[in-house]
Amino acid sequence: MSTTAPATAKPPHRGTPPPRSPAARKQALGLDRDAWFLLLPALLPILLLSAGPLLYGVSLAFTDAQSGRTEVTKFIGADNLVDLRFDSLFWSSFKIGLVWAVCVTALQFVLALGLAVLLNQNLRFRWLARTLALVPWAMPEVVIGIMWRLVYHQDAGILNATLSDLHLISENVDWLAGVSLALPAVIVVGVWAGMPQTTVMLLAGLQNVPHELHEAAAIDGAGVWRRFTKVTWPALKPVVLSITALNFIWNFNSFGLVYVLTGGGPGGATRLPMLFAYEEAFRYGQFGYAAAMGLVMVAVIAVLLTIFLRNRLKGDDR
């Protein structure tokens, strides 16, 4: 006669959490509700001041909203987007915005990286140099624009006076009124104004690199450039990725600095997309059309950033 052994209970998997009682689940839900109540003071301003206007702007892009109209605003579907597709002036300003954003972001990064590496060294009066490097960051865009307009002034500007004293120019140059010179001149100002925050981010990343890694690489015979490429740069990659993406968004959406410097001129040579949308909305009263411009700008920049971040992340995984 055969006997069957009693079935033994299978021990629970080590990674599975023990089942919770109904009372424990209710307690956890209660904690979650309490957490939501604690988040409300910070969440409500975001919803009211950011999400609300964003949704309203998106909805406005599908209407014929105009200023000074007595008729009721109507829903017109994608008519504004269709009209925008054939608006050569908008796409011209979009190209100018891309040139501006790419040039300013790239130059900011290169110069800020060099400055951050310099400020990370054990130099005399390093604290003073770090303080002075933050001065442009502490200045409002309007003040920066007015200051650089004086620098670029054709008759009284310090730039023309310096170049003339060095015999590099024979007559004064109107830097902000020339079609071929206005955009490069504005890019220089954008780089100067935005370099401090990039420097701070990169300097923080450099200070997080363990000094022992540099010492070990130096003992192994690695030179300065090899230590930078094999030790410093891999540690900086997360910071570089984030600050580059943020700088591109900030620069593409720039408004105040260029508005004070040139107002979009001469002849639209510095008319960034934000300036173009501002003129459509507040000079010509085409609020629906201007909202459609903003919607297209957000969509295109989101696609470009997605491609950029995906390629960078794929390159880091190899």
Backbone bond lengths (Angstrom), bond angles and torsions (degrees), N, CA, C in turn:
res aa  C-N    CA-C-N  psi(-1)  N-CA   C-N-CA  omega(-1)  CA-C   N-CA-C  phi
1 M - - - 1.470 - - 1.520 108.25 -
2 S 1.289 113.40 128.70 1.475 118.07 -177.86 1.507 110.27 -94.47
3 T 1.270 114.44 143.09 1.470 119.89 177.73 1.506 109.01 -115.60
4 T 1.279 115.89 141.08 1.472 120.85 179.65 1.513 109.39 -95.61
5 A 1.290 114.04 133.60 1.466 119.03 179.95 1.514 109.70 -71.47
6 P 1.285 117.46 142.14 1.470 119.59 179.08 1.533 110.04 -63.38
7 A 1.336 113.35 139.26 1.475 118.90 -179.45 1.515 109.68 -67.98
8 T 1.303 114.78 131.09 1.473 119.88 178.25 1.512 109.60 -94.50
9 A 1.285 115.65 139.39 1.478 120.30 -179.78 1.513 109.48 -68.20
10 K 1.319 113.71 134.05 1.469 119.72 179.89 1.517 109.71 -74.25
11 P 1.325 116.54 126.23 1.475 117.39 -178.18 1.519 110.83 -64.83
12 P 1.304 117.07 142.88 1.474 119.33 -179.76 1.515 110.85 -64.39
13 H 1.332 113.42 149.87 1.474 119.29 177.92 1.512 110.14 -64.30
14 R 1.303 114.09 141.79 1.463 118.89 -175.04 1.515 112.15 -61.35
15 G 1.359 117.98 -31.45 1.457 119.99 -174.72 1.519 113.94 -85.87
16 T 1.364 119.05 -9.78 1.458 120.93 -177.21 1.517 109.56 -88.39
17 P 1.323 118.17 132.07 1.461 119.99 -179.95 1.514 110.45 -73.17
18 P 1.314 118.40 152.24 1.461 121.24 178.32 1.524 110.50 -66.38
19 P 1.349 116.87 148.32 1.464 118.58 -179.86 1.522 111.20 -65.10
20 R 1.333 114.31 142.61 1.454 119.00 -179.06 1.518 109.98 -98.63
21 S 1.297 115.14 146.63 1.450 120.65 178.05 1.522 110.13 -74.86
22 P 1.348 117.88 161.28 1.476 119.35 177.16 1.519 112.80 -56.88
23 A 1.315 117.30 -36.12 1.470 119.39 179.06 1.525 111.21 -64.96
24 A 1.367 115.49 -39.20 1.472 118.88 179.30 1.520 111.00 -67.37
25 R 1.353 115.72 -38.15 1.470 118.29 178.34 1.522 111.06 -65.30
26 K 1.311 117.40 -40.68 1.465 119.87 177.87 1.514 111.14 -64.29
27 Q 1.339 115.63 -38.46 1.470 118.70 178.61 1.523 111.11 -64.64
28 A 1.360 116.33 -39.85 1.468 119.68 178.39 1.517 110.95 -64.95
29 L 1.339 116.89 -41.06 1.458 119.52 177.53 1.517 110.86 -64.84
30 G 1.306 116.72 -35.65 1.458 119.56 177.48 1.514 111.37 -64.78
31 L 1.330 116.53 -39.88 1.465 119.34 176.32 1.511 111.21 -63.60
32 D 1.349 116.65 -39.43 1.454 119.74 178.07 1.525 110.92 -62.77
33 R 1.315 116.81 -41.59 1.465 119.45 178.19 1.521 110.65 -63.45
34 D 1.325 116.23 -41.30 1.463 118.89 177.28 1.520 111.30 -61.86
35 A 1.330 116.05 -38.85 1.469 118.91 178.38 1.521 111.35 -64.16
36 W 1.335 117.08 -39.79 1.465 119.73 177.99 1.528 110.76 -63.50
37 F 1.316 117.83 -38.66 1.461 119.80 177.75 1.528 111.12 -64.04
38 L 1.329 115.98 -35.72 1.462 118.93 178.16 1.522 111.75 -70.32
39 L 1.346 117.04 -28.56 1.465 120.73 179.96 1.519 113.45 -80.63
40 L 1.329 116.83 -19.25 1.467 119.46 -174.23 1.532 113.68 -56.72
41 P 1.352 120.74 -43.75 1.475 118.75 -179.95 1.522 114.02 -58.48
42 A 1.332 117.09 -31.22 1.470 119.73 177.57 1.516 111.77 -88.90
43 L 1.343 117.22 -27.59 1.458 120.41 -176.04 1.512 112.56 -79.66
44 L 1.322 117.94 -35.80 1.463 120.59 -176.91 1.536 112.63 -62.84
45 P 1.355 120.14 -45.75 1.476 118.00 176.84 1.523 113.40 -60.91
46 I 1.336 116.68 -34.73 1.467 119.02 178.43 1.518 110.50 -65.86
47 L 1.339 116.45 -44.15 1.461 120.05 -179.99 1.529 111.64 -66.39
48 L 1.335 116.81 -39.66 1.459 120.17 -175.91 1.525 112.43 -78.18
49 L 1.339 117.18 -38.36 1.461 120.97 -172.33 1.525 113.66 -99.64
50 S 1.325 118.69 -15.70 1.466 120.68 -179.05 1.521 111.79 -119.10
51 A 1.320 116.47 -59.55 1.462 119.08 -177.01 1.519 112.13 -66.91
52 G 1.336 116.55 -40.29 1.468 119.86 179.85 1.520 113.31 -60.59
53 P 1.348 118.68 -56.24 1.465 119.17 177.71 1.526 113.51 -60.32
54 L 1.346 117.39 -33.66 1.460 119.75 178.60 1.528 111.07 -63.60
55 L 1.316 116.68 -46.79 1.469 120.19 179.04 1.525 111.25 -65.50
56 Y 1.333 116.41 -37.25 1.465 119.27 177.78 1.521 111.24 -65.75
57 G 1.337 116.88 -39.80 1.457 119.75 177.91 1.513 112.59 -65.17
58 V 1.343 116.40 -38.82 1.462 119.85 177.36 1.521 110.48 -63.72
59 S 1.334 116.81 -43.73 1.465 119.26 179.15 1.521 111.89 -67.10
60 L 1.338 116.69 -32.59 1.468 120.46 179.75 1.523 111.72 -66.03
61 A 1.325 117.17 -27.45 1.464 120.82 -179.27 1.521 112.39 -65.75
62 F 1.309 118.13 -18.01 1.464 121.77 -178.59 1.528 112.00 -105.82
63 T 1.332 116.14 22.80 1.462 121.32 178.23 1.525 109.37 -127.05
64 D 1.346 115.86 172.30 1.465 121.51 176.84 1.522 111.06 -102.64
65 A 1.347 116.96 37.02 1.464 122.09 -176.61 1.526 110.73 -60.67
66 Q 1.331 115.69 128.47 1.460 122.93 177.72 1.518 108.66 -140.04
67 S 1.328 115.97 157.82 1.460 120.05 177.44 1.523 109.80 -85.15
68 G 1.326 115.70 147.73 1.462 120.94 176.07 1.517 114.55 77.25
69 R 1.325 118.66 10.95 1.459 121.38 179.66 1.523 110.33 -92.38
70 T 1.310 116.04 141.17 1.459 121.06 175.42 1.522 111.69 -94.52
71 E 1.339 116.87 -14.44 1.453 120.27 179.31 1.534 110.79 -79.03
72 V 1.312 115.03 158.01 1.458 120.98 179.29 1.526 109.26 -74.03
73 T 1.341 115.91 136.48 1.455 120.80 177.80 1.532 109.79 -63.57
74 K 1.315 115.76 132.67 1.462 120.82 -176.04 1.529 110.78 -114.29
75 F 1.313 114.55 152.62 1.457 121.93 174.24 1.532 108.51 -80.05
76 I 1.345 116.07 123.96 1.473 120.29 -176.86 1.520 111.72 -119.18
77 G 1.313 117.85 11.85 1.454 120.29 177.89 1.519 112.30 68.95
78 A 1.307 116.06 -135.46 1.467 121.94 -175.86 1.522 112.50 -95.64
79 D 1.335 118.30 22.39 1.471 120.49 -177.85 1.525 111.85 -61.54
80 N 1.336 116.97 -41.38 1.468 119.60 178.97 1.523 111.25 -62.63
81 L 1.322 117.21 -39.85 1.459 120.68 179.45 1.524 111.33 -68.06
82 V 1.327 116.73 -36.00 1.463 120.09 177.44 1.528 110.24 -66.90
83 D 1.347 116.57 -43.64 1.469 119.55 177.34 1.518 111.28 -63.46
84 L 1.313 115.82 -37.05 1.462 119.86 -178.82 1.521 111.65 -67.18
85 R 1.299 116.29 -28.29 1.460 120.47 -179.75 1.522 111.45 -61.09
86 F 1.321 117.68 -32.15 1.463 121.63 -177.20 1.531 112.24 -105.33
87 D 1.339 117.32 14.05 1.463 121.53 179.41 1.527 108.54 -88.07
88 S 1.316 115.89 99.04 1.471 119.88 -176.89 1.526 112.08 -66.63
89 L 1.343 117.63 -31.34 1.463 120.08 179.84 1.528 111.08 -66.03
90 F 1.328 116.20 -39.76 1.464 118.65 179.35 1.520 110.68 -66.08
91 W 1.332 117.92 -45.18 1.458 120.01 -177.97 1.526 111.10 -69.38
92 S 1.326 116.89 -27.99 1.465 119.16 173.21 1.528 110.50 -66.35
93 S 1.335 116.30 -43.57 1.473 119.28 177.00 1.522 110.74 -66.25
94 F 1.330 117.32 -32.18 1.459 120.55 178.11 1.531 110.59 -65.04
95 K 1.336 116.90 -41.12 1.464 120.20 176.97 1.523 110.96 -63.92
96 I 1.336 115.53 -41.71 1.466 119.14 177.45 1.528 110.23 -61.94
97 G 1.338 116.56 -39.85 1.460 120.31 178.08 1.517 112.49 -63.31
98 L 1.339 117.15 -39.65 1.462 120.00 177.92 1.525 111.34 -66.27
99 V 1.343 116.76 -42.52 1.468 120.24 177.43 1.524 110.09 -61.06
100 W 1.312 115.95 -45.96 1.463 120.89 178.69 1.533 110.96 -59.92
101 A 1.338 117.32 -49.93 1.465 120.93 -175.25 1.528 111.53 -65.58
102 V 1.342 117.68 -42.75 1.460 120.71 -178.41 1.525 110.36 -67.23
103 C 1.327 117.38 -46.21 1.472 120.69 -178.07 1.525 111.39 -64.89
104 V 1.326 116.53 -47.09 1.465 119.36 -178.11 1.527 110.36 -65.45
105 T 1.329 117.38 -42.97 1.465 120.38 -178.91 1.526 110.95 -64.14
106 A 1.331 117.35 -44.50 1.465 120.50 -178.65 1.522 111.47 -65.85
107 L 1.337 116.99 -47.09 1.463 119.96 -179.23 1.523 111.41 -66.36
108 Q 1.322 116.29 -39.43 1.462 119.45 176.40 1.517 110.87 -57.68
109 F 1.311 116.53 -45.33 1.461 120.00 -176.85 1.524 111.56 -65.99
110 V 1.329 117.37 -46.72 1.466 120.21 -177.05 1.525 110.68 -63.08
111 L 1.335 116.96 -48.27 1.462 119.97 -178.71 1.528 111.66 -68.83
112 A 1.339 116.63 -39.10 1.462 119.48 179.53 1.519 111.52 -67.26
113 L 1.328 117.82 -35.14 1.465 120.24 177.62 1.524 110.85 -64.64
114 G 1.322 116.27 -45.03 1.461 118.80 177.05 1.512 112.40 -61.79
115 L 1.339 116.64 -42.01 1.460 119.98 179.38 1.523 111.21 -67.61
116 A 1.326 117.16 -38.50 1.464 119.92 179.40 1.525 111.20 -65.52
117 V 1.331 117.04 -41.53 1.465 120.28 177.35 1.525 110.09 -62.26
118 L 1.328 117.14 -39.90 1.464 121.32 179.08 1.525 111.11 -65.95
119 L 1.332 116.59 -44.85 1.464 119.85 -178.45 1.521 112.50 -72.19
120 N 1.318 117.45 -15.07 1.466 120.80 177.52 1.523 112.58 -82.50
121 Q 1.320 116.14 -10.20 1.464 119.60 178.85 1.530 110.35 -79.81
122 N 1.294 115.08 159.45 1.463 121.09 -179.81 1.524 109.14 -85.29
123 L 1.344 113.70 77.00 1.451 120.37 -176.71 1.523 110.61 -102.62
124 R 1.328 115.02 160.24 1.454 120.19 175.73 1.531 109.44 -74.46
125 F 1.336 116.48 140.18 1.474 123.25 -177.17 1.535 111.72 58.87
126 R 1.332 115.44 34.90 1.459 118.89 178.78 1.524 111.19 -63.63
127 W 1.325 117.70 -35.45 1.468 121.38 -179.99 1.519 111.01 -63.04
128 L 1.340 116.67 -36.61 1.461 120.13 179.40 1.523 110.67 -69.75
129 A 1.325 116.47 -40.96 1.464 119.73 178.93 1.525 111.17 -64.64
130 R 1.331 117.31 -39.11 1.462 120.17 178.23 1.528 110.94 -65.30
131 T 1.326 116.31 -38.07 1.468 119.71 178.79 1.522 111.24 -66.13
132 L 1.333 116.91 -45.46 1.460 120.01 -179.42 1.525 111.94 -66.06
133 A 1.339 117.38 -30.17 1.461 120.03 179.69 1.517 112.12 -67.05
134 L 1.333 117.41 -20.55 1.464 121.13 -178.72 1.520 113.38 -91.85
135 V 1.336 118.21 -2.93 1.462 120.82 -176.07 1.532 112.71 -58.49
136 P 1.338 120.78 -46.87 1.474 118.51 179.30 1.522 113.71 -61.06
137 W 1.329 116.82 -30.54 1.459 120.71 -179.73 1.521 111.39 -67.72
138 A 1.334 116.74 -28.93 1.464 121.28 -177.69 1.524 112.92 -83.48
139 M 1.317 118.04 -6.43 1.461 121.80 -176.45 1.529 110.41 -97.38
140 P 1.341 118.20 135.89 1.467 120.58 175.47 1.528 111.27 -64.84
141 E 1.336 115.52 154.70 1.465 119.99 -178.16 1.519 111.76 -61.37
142 V 1.323 117.53 -36.17 1.471 120.43 -179.54 1.522 110.34 -63.95
143 V 1.322 116.46 -42.78 1.467 120.18 178.85 1.524 110.52 -64.83
144 I 1.324 117.03 -41.98 1.465 120.60 177.92 1.525 110.67 -61.65
145 G 1.327 116.43 -43.54 1.460 119.74 179.71 1.516 112.40 -62.02
146 I 1.330 116.79 -44.54 1.473 119.98 179.55 1.524 110.75 -65.20
147 M 1.320 117.22 -41.07 1.466 120.94 -179.67 1.529 111.08 -62.26
148 W 1.338 116.46 -45.41 1.457 118.78 -178.54 1.530 112.27 -74.50
149 R 1.306 118.46 -24.25 1.465 119.44 172.28 1.523 110.32 -64.37
150 L 1.325 115.92 -37.25 1.467 119.39 175.80 1.527 111.12 -68.61
151 V 1.329 116.58 -37.81 1.471 119.77 177.52 1.515 110.84 -63.16
152 Y 1.346 116.48 -40.94 1.465 121.20 -177.42 1.533 113.22 -85.81
153 H 1.318 118.68 -0.43 1.463 120.65 -175.00 1.533 110.97 -55.93
154 Q 1.328 114.72 137.23 1.473 118.77 -173.31 1.514 112.54 -65.29
155 D 1.334 117.95 -39.47 1.466 120.70 -174.54 1.529 113.41 -101.65
156 A 1.318 116.89 -37.33 1.463 119.96 -174.78 1.521 112.94 -112.43
157 G 1.320 118.15 7.71 1.455 120.11 -176.89 1.513 113.18 -76.46
158 I 1.341 115.12 145.51 1.457 120.09 -179.34 1.529 111.65 -70.58
159 L 1.331 117.78 -26.28 1.462 119.85 -179.20 1.523 111.29 -67.51
160 N 1.327 117.53 -47.72 1.458 120.25 178.25 1.528 111.61 -65.16
161 A 1.334 115.92 -37.54 1.466 119.06 179.62 1.532 110.72 -64.15
162 T 1.345 116.78 -41.76 1.460 120.12 -179.97 1.524 111.51 -66.89
163 L 1.329 116.16 -45.95 1.468 119.94 179.86 1.520 111.34 -64.35
164 S 1.327 116.66 -35.07 1.466 119.99 178.18 1.522 111.16 -68.97
165 D 1.338 117.56 -40.34 1.462 120.38 178.24 1.527 111.57 -65.41
166 L 1.335 116.63 -30.22 1.460 120.31 177.79 1.522 112.62 -86.47
167 H 1.332 116.66 2.79 1.469 123.33 179.42 1.533 112.19 59.84
168 L 1.345 115.19 35.07 1.454 119.99 176.91 1.525 112.32 -92.54
169 I 1.318 117.40 -20.08 1.468 122.10 176.14 1.517 108.34 -132.74
170 S 1.327 116.50 147.14 1.463 120.95 179.38 1.515 112.35 -94.78
171 E 1.339 117.60 -21.62 1.463 121.98 177.06 1.523 108.96 -143.85
172 N 1.321 114.37 157.89 1.468 118.93 -176.95 1.523 111.25 -65.01
173 V 1.328 114.62 143.13 1.465 122.06 -178.64 1.515 108.74 -107.29
174 D 1.333 115.92 135.10 1.464 120.92 175.36 1.525 107.53 -92.28
175 W 1.319 116.52 92.01 1.457 122.16 -169.29 1.524 113.02 -65.83
176 L 1.316 117.38 -34.78 1.455 120.82 -175.09 1.520 113.51 -95.79
177 A 1.328 117.82 -2.77 1.463 120.77 -179.39 1.522 112.77 -107.72
178 G 1.330 118.00 -11.97 1.454 120.55 177.72 1.520 111.30 -84.15
179 V 1.321 116.60 134.80 1.458 120.92 -177.00 1.527 111.05 -62.35
180 S 1.329 116.66 -37.55 1.465 119.92 -177.47 1.523 113.28 -85.12
181 L 1.344 117.96 -15.52 1.462 121.29 -176.24 1.515 113.46 -104.78
182 A 1.319 117.87 -20.57 1.466 120.72 -171.98 1.530 111.52 -63.98
183 L 1.326 117.07 -48.74 1.467 118.89 -177.33 1.526 112.33 -65.30
184 P 1.346 121.02 -46.40 1.472 118.69 175.05 1.522 113.43 -59.62
185 A 1.347 116.69 -37.06 1.463 119.00 178.74 1.521 111.46 -65.45
186 V 1.319 117.16 -39.32 1.461 120.65 178.62 1.529 110.86 -70.22
187 I 1.326 117.30 -35.39 1.470 120.78 177.95 1.531 110.34 -61.93
188 V 1.328 116.94 -40.32 1.466 120.46 177.59 1.526 110.64 -58.54
189 V 1.331 116.52 -43.29 1.465 120.32 179.57 1.525 110.41 -65.82
190 G 1.328 116.46 -41.63 1.458 119.58 178.55 1.518 112.73 -61.49
191 V 1.322 116.80 -39.77 1.469 120.71 177.87 1.522 110.01 -65.20
192 W 1.317 117.03 -44.53 1.470 121.02 -178.80 1.520 111.19 -63.76
193 A 1.324 116.80 -39.65 1.461 120.16 -176.17 1.522 112.38 -75.13
194 G 1.336 118.03 -32.67 1.458 120.16 -174.34 1.506 115.72 -99.18
195 M 1.344 117.71 -3.37 1.460 120.12 -176.19 1.532 113.87 -69.18
196 P 1.343 120.47 -32.83 1.470 118.81 -175.71 1.521 114.75 -59.64
197 Q 1.366 118.42 -45.58 1.460 117.60 -177.51 1.519 111.51 -66.90
198 T 1.354 116.92 -32.72 1.465 119.29 175.45 1.525 110.32 -66.24
199 T 1.312 116.74 -39.80 1.467 120.98 178.06 1.522 111.36 -62.14
200 V 1.325 116.45 -42.31 1.472 120.20 -178.98 1.526 110.37 -63.92
201 M 1.335 116.71 -44.14 1.464 119.94 -179.62 1.532 111.30 -63.50
202 L 1.328 116.57 -44.97 1.465 120.04 -179.45 1.524 111.30 -68.74
203 L 1.317 116.50 -36.13 1.470 119.50 178.02 1.524 110.59 -65.47
204 A 1.316 117.14 -39.43 1.461 119.88 176.18 1.531 110.81 -63.23
205 G 1.339 116.44 -39.45 1.462 119.25 176.75 1.514 112.64 -65.50
206 L 1.323 117.36 -39.33 1.467 120.49 178.74 1.525 111.71 -65.11
207 Q 1.321 116.89 -36.54 1.458 119.52 -178.49 1.521 112.50 -73.02
208 N 1.338 116.66 -15.81 1.466 119.81 177.24 1.529 112.98 -87.34
209 V 1.328 116.83 -6.39 1.463 119.47 177.35 1.530 108.71 -77.50
210 P 1.320 119.65 122.11 1.469 120.67 -178.32 1.535 111.57 -59.83
211 H 1.319 115.19 132.77 1.469 120.15 -179.58 1.526 111.14 -67.05
212 E 1.323 117.00 -25.36 1.465 120.07 -179.62 1.528 111.59 -64.01
213 L 1.338 116.91 -32.14 1.467 119.56 178.70 1.522 111.14 -65.28
214 H 1.336 116.97 -39.32 1.469 119.96 177.46 1.530 110.36 -67.10
215 E 1.323 116.82 -39.67 1.458 119.33 -179.99 1.526 110.88 -65.84
216 A 1.351 116.50 -41.00 1.463 119.21 179.25 1.526 111.16 -65.77
217 A 1.351 117.06 -39.78 1.460 119.67 178.54 1.520 111.09 -66.96
218 A 1.331 117.09 -37.39 1.459 119.74 178.15 1.533 111.40 -66.33
219 I 1.343 116.62 -37.96 1.466 119.97 177.71 1.524 110.72 -64.55
220 D 1.329 116.34 -34.88 1.473 120.68 178.99 1.525 112.66 -75.73
221 G 1.330 116.88 -2.16 1.457 120.28 176.13 1.512 115.16 97.44
222 A 1.336 118.03 9.29 1.462 120.35 -179.88 1.530 110.06 -74.82
223 G 1.336 115.22 136.04 1.453 120.19 177.19 1.515 112.08 -80.59
224 V 1.340 115.69 -174.94 1.469 120.62 -177.01 1.522 110.82 -62.98
225 W 1.343 116.77 -47.53 1.464 119.80 -177.57 1.533 111.36 -66.70
226 R 1.315 117.02 -39.11 1.469 119.64 179.99 1.524 110.70 -68.58
227 R 1.320 117.74 -37.12 1.464 119.93 176.68 1.523 111.20 -65.15
228 F 1.331 115.22 -36.04 1.470 118.26 178.96 1.524 111.37 -68.52
229 T 1.334 117.14 -45.21 1.465 120.49 -176.16 1.519 113.02 -74.53
230 K 1.347 117.75 -30.71 1.467 120.60 -175.42 1.524 113.75 -99.41
231 V 1.331 117.97 -20.11 1.461 120.67 -177.71 1.527 111.23 -116.21
232 T 1.326 116.20 -54.46 1.459 119.45 -173.41 1.522 112.25 -73.40
233 W 1.326 116.70 -48.08 1.462 119.78 -174.59 1.532 113.41 -62.96
234 P 1.331 121.07 -45.03 1.472 119.22 176.43 1.522 113.41 -58.70
235 A 1.329 117.17 -36.26 1.464 119.43 178.68 1.522 111.87 -71.91
236 L 1.331 117.28 -25.73 1.468 121.27 -178.55 1.524 113.18 -86.15
237 K 1.326 118.32 -11.75 1.464 120.51 -172.68 1.526 113.97 -55.23
238 P 1.337 120.44 -44.77 1.469 118.56 178.26 1.527 112.94 -61.05
239 V 1.335 117.03 -39.91 1.465 120.52 178.86 1.527 110.41 -67.42
240 V 1.328 116.50 -42.14 1.468 120.72 179.63 1.523 110.93 -61.56
241 L 1.315 116.49 -42.50 1.461 120.91 -179.11 1.523 111.26 -62.86
242 S 1.320 117.22 -46.12 1.460 120.18 -177.20 1.518 112.12 -70.59
243 I 1.328 117.69 -45.06 1.463 119.34 -176.35 1.519 111.31 -70.99
244 T 1.338 118.22 -31.92 1.452 120.45 177.53 1.525 110.87 -66.63
245 A 1.320 116.80 -45.07 1.465 120.12 179.03 1.522 111.15 -64.02
246 L 1.331 117.23 -44.03 1.464 119.94 -179.95 1.523 111.46 -65.73
247 N 1.330 117.16 -42.56 1.461 120.00 179.07 1.520 111.68 -61.94
248 F 1.327 117.17 -39.13 1.464 119.94 179.52 1.530 110.37 -63.42
249 I 1.322 117.31 -42.50 1.470 120.47 178.77 1.522 110.20 -64.78
250 W 1.325 116.86 -47.47 1.464 120.33 -179.12 1.529 111.12 -62.08
251 N 1.303 117.76 -43.81 1.461 120.52 -177.74 1.521 111.75 -68.89
252 F 1.319 117.26 -40.16 1.465 118.93 179.72 1.523 110.72 -65.41
253 N 1.326 117.66 -33.75 1.461 121.66 179.91 1.523 112.48 -89.61
254 S 1.307 117.95 11.91 1.462 121.12 -178.54 1.518 110.68 -63.00
255 F 1.329 115.28 140.91 1.470 120.26 -178.93 1.528 112.10 -137.81
256 G 1.338 115.96 -58.09 1.456 119.63 -170.28 1.510 114.51 -60.62
257 L 1.319 117.48 -42.52 1.460 120.75 -175.95 1.526 111.65 -63.62
258 V 1.323 116.97 -49.21 1.458 120.78 -178.88 1.524 110.69 -70.09
259 Y 1.327 116.77 -34.16 1.470 120.25 179.32 1.525 111.02 -62.76
260 V 1.336 117.17 -41.42 1.461 120.41 179.62 1.526 110.92 -72.71
261 L 1.329 117.32 -38.09 1.457 120.37 -176.51 1.520 112.65 -70.51
262 T 1.323 117.68 -52.57 1.468 120.58 -171.98 1.522 113.66 -129.28
263 G 1.330 118.25 -16.57 1.459 119.94 -175.02 1.517 113.30 65.90
264 G 1.337 116.89 17.52 1.456 121.06 -178.80 1.512 114.31 96.77
265 G 1.314 118.00 -10.37 1.456 121.42 -179.73 1.526 111.67 -87.84
266 P 1.315 115.98 -175.33 1.474 127.97 -4.58 1.538 111.50 -82.40
267 G 1.297 115.68 135.86 1.458 120.96 178.13 1.516 113.51 62.26
268 G 1.349 116.89 29.44 1.456 120.51 179.95 1.512 114.53 78.30
269 A 1.329 118.45 12.38 1.473 120.97 -176.96 1.518 112.41 -67.77
270 T 1.333 117.67 -24.73 1.465 120.98 178.90 1.528 110.94 -121.69
271 R 1.310 117.44 23.30 1.465 120.32 -179.43 1.523 109.14 -80.07
272 L 1.306 115.91 96.88 1.457 121.49 177.57 1.532 109.84 -72.97
273 P 1.346 118.14 161.86 1.471 119.64 -178.43 1.516 113.69 -57.74
274 M 1.332 118.08 -36.02 1.454 119.77 179.03 1.520 111.07 -66.17
275 L 1.319 117.22 -37.11 1.461 120.88 175.67 1.522 111.37 -65.58
276 F 1.322 116.18 -40.76 1.459 120.58 179.63 1.529 110.34 -63.68
277 A 1.331 116.93 -44.86 1.463 120.50 178.52 1.530 111.01 -65.12
278 Y 1.321 117.00 -37.55 1.470 120.52 177.46 1.525 111.28 -62.30
279 E 1.321 117.13 -43.68 1.460 119.83 179.38 1.525 111.56 -65.46
280 E 1.331 117.10 -40.61 1.463 119.60 178.66 1.520 111.46 -62.61
281 A 1.324 116.51 -37.26 1.463 119.67 -176.10 1.521 112.41 -80.79
282 F 1.325 118.05 -48.37 1.459 120.66 -168.41 1.528 113.83 -105.48
283 R 1.316 117.73 -11.70 1.463 119.43 173.14 1.520 111.41 -100.32
284 Y 1.327 116.98 -40.44 1.460 121.07 -178.10 1.517 113.02 -106.86
285 G 1.331 118.61 -5.92 1.454 122.00 173.72 1.513 115.53 74.34
286 Q 1.327 119.08 16.68 1.472 122.34 -179.34 1.531 109.19 -92.52
287 F 1.329 115.39 78.20 1.459 119.59 -174.52 1.531 111.74 -69.34
288 G 1.310 117.36 -41.25 1.457 119.77 179.40 1.522 112.15 -64.38
289 Y 1.325 116.16 -41.72 1.463 120.55 -179.96 1.525 110.73 -67.53
290 A 1.345 116.53 -40.16 1.463 120.12 178.31 1.528 111.00 -66.02
291 A 1.341 117.26 -37.31 1.466 119.72 176.85 1.523 111.02 -65.15
292 A 1.332 117.42 -35.12 1.461 120.56 176.05 1.526 110.66 -64.49
293 M 1.323 117.16 -37.39 1.468 120.30 175.40 1.521 110.82 -60.44
294 G 1.324 116.30 -46.16 1.460 119.61 178.75 1.517 112.45 -61.65
295 L 1.321 116.32 -37.84 1.465 119.90 178.83 1.522 111.44 -65.01
296 V 1.329 116.61 -41.93 1.464 120.72 178.86 1.526 110.38 -66.11
297 M 1.328 117.34 -40.55 1.463 120.14 179.64 1.523 111.42 -63.00
298 V 1.322 116.95 -42.85 1.465 120.42 178.98 1.522 110.25 -62.62
299 A 1.340 116.70 -43.37 1.466 120.29 -177.75 1.526 111.62 -65.10
300 V 1.329 116.78 -46.05 1.463 120.20 -177.40 1.526 110.90 -66.59
301 I 1.331 117.53 -43.80 1.463 120.40 179.69 1.521 110.61 -65.31
302 A 1.337 117.72 -36.92 1.464 120.35 177.09 1.528 110.93 -62.52
303 V 1.328 117.30 -41.09 1.468 120.82 178.71 1.532 110.36 -65.76
304 L 1.329 117.41 -45.79 1.464 120.60 -179.37 1.523 111.65 -62.51
305 L 1.325 116.82 -42.62 1.458 119.87 179.76 1.525 111.32 -67.70
306 T 1.324 117.18 -36.29 1.462 119.88 177.58 1.525 110.63 -62.44
307 I 1.325 116.54 -44.51 1.466 120.15 178.44 1.524 110.52 -63.33
308 F 1.326 116.71 -44.07 1.461 121.09 -179.23 1.529 111.39 -62.35
309 L 1.340 116.24 -49.17 1.465 119.51 -177.93 1.524 111.50 -66.40
310 R 1.329 117.59 -38.12 1.459 120.26 179.28 1.527 111.16 -64.18
311 N 1.331 116.56 -42.93 1.473 119.26 179.19 1.521 111.20 -65.59
312 R 1.335 116.81 -40.37 1.461 119.23 179.89 1.527 111.30 -66.80
313 L 1.326 116.76 -41.25 1.460 119.52 -179.70 1.524 111.52 -68.14
314 K 1.351 116.30 -36.35 1.462 118.85 175.92 1.522 111.23 -64.72
315 G 1.345 115.31 -38.86 1.458 118.71 178.52 1.515 111.95 -66.17
316 D 1.347 117.71 -32.41 1.473 120.52 179.17 1.522 111.19 -73.44
317 D 1.349 117.56 -28.67 1.461 120.01 -178.51 1.522 113.55 -77.48
318 R 1.328 117.56 -16.14 1.470 119.48 -177.48 1.519 111.35 -73.02
